[in-house]
Amino acid sequence: MPKGANATLSNNATVTIGVMTDLTSQLSAIGTQIGDAAQLAATAVNAWVQDTPWAGSVNFKVAIENYALSSSTAMTQLAALQSEGVSVVVGPLDSSTVGAIYSTAASDNIVLISPSSTSVLLAGVSPDVYRTVPNDGFQGLADARMMYQDGVRYLIIVNTNQAYGSGLANTTSARFKALGGTVVAQIPYDPTTITFTSTLASISSEYSTAVSDAGGNKSEVAIQAIGYQEVGDMLVQAATSYPNLLNTSQPWYGTDGESDSPAFTNSTYSAVSAEVRLPSTFYALTNTSSTNAVCQATGTVSKDGCSSYSLGAYDDVWLAADAILRCGTNSGSCISKSVGVIANESVGVTGPMTLGSNRDRVPFAYDIYAIATVSGTANWILAGTWTVTADTVSWVSEPKI
């Protein structure tokens, strides 16, 4: 297919959908599943095409690119995909990389559909960027309410220092203060951090200050960790150097960067994760028989089963393929105009895919998952749900320490 990706679909055309995922960095546990789910979606799309007028005219494939959360690597891969005639990419996964490449993608006539970028700073940033997850303007409301409703009045936020982590930390902080709570400290760390010695020292010091401010009442003090699977390393190192931080009255609270990630139930992180419970929010999906089927299929490919973001990537491949077919041409400009229309009339394996005017998903609720040990095995369980309209959390299994 020629450079520019504007070729009209013809007999036996093979159309490539790019997938920018992470196979080796902080989102690799989820990113591997996203690659698996994209492959499954392409297979399902091709099977479906055989029962349509497009049978024999078009075949879809996905090009899985491991950008390892590196914006420079993603930029190089974007150029390669563009030269191969790709007009739509599922991903990137993280907001920092979306922010770094979206203008180049637009100039290259490539549409980005991310299943996991949530930074509020990117809401409506480009007509060629779609995000099939809600932005963190909603998640910050959910997180603050969850903690405040749980009795937290003094909060320490530790976050990965990039678009996602900083944006969600700020949103959560503002809402928590508005509810009447006190944010004792926001402690950012470099996204490439491996050793958390200084970060943990700061957390420990601020935790002591917060307990003092609370009059010694530890049940009013909590730590929120906004990051990815590196939070597991932080917990493991805390268990050795600052065991008092794992012996808190409140759990450590997480976010969607940790929620449902298989990294926290593996042999390395499961013990410490179960100790702090890590209640973490994720926008509520509407499960269907198709959802379960995709999870089961992904489980045969990826040993850890499927994550919510992998389900989103599955939907995104379908969304991209449907847009290409409706356009009748692999043209980024047409695809960009079609994606929003198709999403707003679609129900995928994640449920209704309604997008707002900013091209971000519109949520109705956030589920809260926590780590629990059942029969000696650590697993994520559904702990509760926060609804947008009521602004309250209904607990199924409140994750108290």
N, C-alpha and C positions, 0 to 999 in steps of 0.2 A: 504494500500500500504506500502511496507516495507521501513525502514529507508534507505536513499540513493537515493530513487526515481528513480530507474532504471528499473522499472517493464515494461514489454511489454504490450501494450494495449490488453485487452481481452474482451470477450463478457460482456456487461453491466458494463464496467469499469467506475468508477467515478474519474475524475481527478480534483484536486483542484488547482486553480491559486490563489496565495496570493495577497492581495492588502494592502499595507501599506499606510495609509492615516491619516489625522488629523481631528478629529471631535470636539476637545475641546480647541485648542490652536490658535496661530496667523494665521493659514491658514484654520481654521475650516469652514468658509463660502464657500471656494472653495473645501476643503477636503470632506465636506458632499456631494457635487455634484459629486465629483470623485467616492465616494462609490456608489452613485446611478447609475452613468454611467457604472461602472464596472458590476453591477448587470444586467443592461439592455443589456450590451454586451454579458454576459454569456447566457442570455435568447435567444438573437438573434443567437448566435453561435449554441446553441442546436437545434434551429428550422432549421437552415441551414444544420446541420449534418444529419437531417432526409432525406434529398434529395441527400445524398452521399453514397458511399459504406460503410461509417462508421456507417450508421444508425443501431441502436440497439447494437452497439459495445462500444460506449463511450458517456459519459455525462460529461459536464463541470460544475463546480460550483466555486464561488469565496469566499474566506475567507477574510472578511473585518477586518483589524486590525487597531485600533486607537493608534498610537504611540505618538501622541500629540507633535510632533517635539522633542521628547526625544530620543537621541541616545542609551541610556542604555535600555529604554523600547523597542526600535526597535531591539536591540540585543537579548533580551529575547524572543520577538515574532518570530524572525528569527529562533531561536533554536526550538521553538515549531512547526513552520511550517515545518522545516526540518524533525522533528520526525514524522510528519504526511504525509511525502512523497511529499511535495511540491518542485518542481524543478524550478519554475519561479515565480517571484514576480513583480507586477506592483507597482512601487515606489522604495524607499521612495520619498516624495515630495520635501524635501529640500536638498540642496547640502551638508550641514554639516553632516547630517545623512547618506547620500550615502557614503561620505568619511569615516565615522566611521565604516561602516559595510561591505563594499564591499569585503575586503580581507577574512573576515569570511564567507561571502556568497559564495565566490569562493571555499574555502576549503570545504564547505558543498555541493558543486555541485549545487548551486542555481544561476540562472541568474536574474539580476535586470534590469527592463525596466522602466525608470522614465519618466513620462510625464511632469515634471516641474523642474528638477534639471538643473541649467544653469551655475554653476560656471566654469569659464575657467580653473581653477586649476584641474578639474577632466576630462578634455578632453583626451580621450584615456587612462585613468588610468588603465583599466583592460579589457581583452577580454570578460569578463562576465558582463560588465556594458554597457547598451545601453540607450541613451537618445533621445527621440523622439521630443525634442525641440533643437533649436540651442544653442550653448554656448554663454556666454556674451562677447566674443570677438567681435561678431557682434552687440550686443545690445549697447555696449559702443560707437561704431561708430555712431549708430542711435541716441542715446541720445545726444551725444555731438553736432552732426550736427543740430538736432532739436533746441537745445537751442541757439547755435551760429547763426543759420540762423534767429532765432527769435529776434536777436539783443542783446542777452546776452553776456557780455564781462567779467563780474565778477561773479564767481559762488561759492556758499557755498553748499557743499555736506554733508548731514547727513545720516548715514547709520547704519543698524543693523550690529553689529560687529561679523560676522561669515563668512563662506566661500563665500556664495552668495553675501552678502552686501559689504564686503571688496573687493572682487574680482571685482565686477561691479563698485564700486567707483573708484578703481585704473585704470580700463580700460577707464572709462569715463573721468577721470581726465587727463590721458595721451593724449587722443584724443583731448579734449577741449583745452589743452595747445598747442598742435600741430597746431590747427586751428588759434591760436593767442590769445586765451582767457587767463584769469588769474583765477586760483582756489585759492580763498582767504583762504579757510579752508576745511578740511575734519573732520567731527565731528562724531565719532562712538558712539553707545550706546549699552549697554548690551541687548542681545535678550530677556531677561526676564523682561526688564524694563516695569513698569506700570505707574509710575509717572515720567514725563519728565521735572521736574523743572530745573535741572542743564543743561540738553540738550537744553532746550528752552532759558535759560539764555545765553548759548554760542552762539546759533544761533542769538539771538538778538544783542549781542555784535559784532559778526562778520558781521552781516548785516549792522550795522552802519558804521563799518570800510570800507566795500565794497562800500557803497554809497559815503563815503568821497573819496575813491580812484577813483570813477567814476565822481568825480567833482560835486556830488549832483544829477547826472542823474540816478534816480531809475530805469528807463527803461533798463539800462544796467546791472542790478543786479538781480540775481535769486537764489532761493533755490531749490535744488533737494533732495527729500526724497527717499532713497532706503530701502525698508522694506516690511512688510506685512500689515495686517489689523490694527496692533498697531499704524500705522501712523495716523489712524483716531483718536485714543486717543490723540496723539500728537497735532493734529489740534484742537480738542475740548479744550484741556488744554491751547493751545496758545490763543484761543478766549477769555479766562478768564484772563490769566496772561500777555499775550503779544499781545493784539489785533492789534498792529501795524504790526505784522508779517503776518496778514491776509489782510492787506491793502497795498499790494505791487503792483508795476506797472506790474510786470511779474507774471504769475501764479506760484504756486509751481509745480515743475515737478516730476512725478513719474516714475515707471518702471513696469516691468511685474509682480512684486510681488503685486502690487495694481491694475493693469489694469484689467478692466472688473469684478473686485471682487464685489459681491453683498453687502459686508460689508459696502462699501462706499455710498451706496444708501439707507441704512436702516434709521430708524428714529433717531438713535443716531448720525450718522456721516454725513447724507446727506446735512444738512445746511452748515456746514463748508467746506465740500468737494466741493459743488457747488460754494462756495465763492472763492476758490482758483483754481477751475477748474481741477486741477491735471492731465494734459495731460501725459499719460503713454503709453509706447511702449509695443507691443506684436508682436511676429513674425506673419506674414500674413498667414492666412489660405486660402484655396481655398474652398469656400462654394459650396455645391452641394445639390440636393434634399435630399440626405441622411443626410447631416449635419442638415438641418432644421427639419427633422423627429426626429433625436435624441434629438435636443433641445426641441422640443415639448413634446417628451416622458419624458425627464428629468424634464420638467416643471410640469408634473403631479405628480412627486414623490417628487421633491424638490421645495419649494415654490418660490425660486428666479430664476427659469429657469436654464440655463446651462452656464457655463463659458468655455473659450477656453481650459483650462487645463482639464476639465471634458471630452471634446471631445477627447483630447489626450489620456486620460485613457481608453475611449471606444475603440479607435484604438489599444491601447496596449494590451487589453485583447484578441482582435481578433488576433493580432500578436503572442501572446503567444500560443493561441490555435492552430493556423495554424502551428506553429513550432512543437508542440507536435504531431500533426497529420502527418506531413511530416516525422518526425522522426519515427513514429510508435511505439514510446516508450517514457515514461516520464523520459527522461534522460537529466540532466542539460548539460552535455558535448555536446550532439547532438543539443539540443536547442540553445546553445550558438553559434554553427557554423551555425545554420539555420536562426536566427533572422535577421541578416544583409542582407542576400540574399533575404529573403521574403520582408523586408521593402523596399528594392531598386526596387522591382517590383510591389509594392502595392500603391494604391490610397485609402486612408481611408476617414473618415468624416472630417479630417483636411486637406485633399488634398494629393498630392504626398509625400511619406514618405522617400524620398531619404536621406541616411546617408552618411557622409563623412568617410574618412579612420580612423578617431578618434571615430567612432560610434555615433557621434552627428548629429542631423538633419542639413541639408544644407538649409539655408533660401534664399529666393529671395527678400524679403522685410519685413519691420516691419510696422504694422498699429499703429496709435496713437489714443487712446481713451481718451475722456475727459468727465467730469461731466457737464451736462447741466440741467437746470430746464425747463421742458416743461409742461405747464398747471398745474403748481404748484407741479410737481413731478420730483425729481432728477433722472436722468438716465445717463448711459454711452452712448455716441454717438461716431461714427467714425469721428474723427477730421481731419485726414490726413494720409499720407503714406510716409515712407522713403524707397527708393529702393537701393539695394546693388550696382548695376552697376552705377547708376547716382550719388549716394551719395548726394541726395537732398530730401527735404520734399515737397510734393505737398499737400497743405491744402484744405480740403473740408469745414471745419468750424473752422477757426483759433481761438484757445481758449484764446483770450485776456481778460484781466480783465476789 
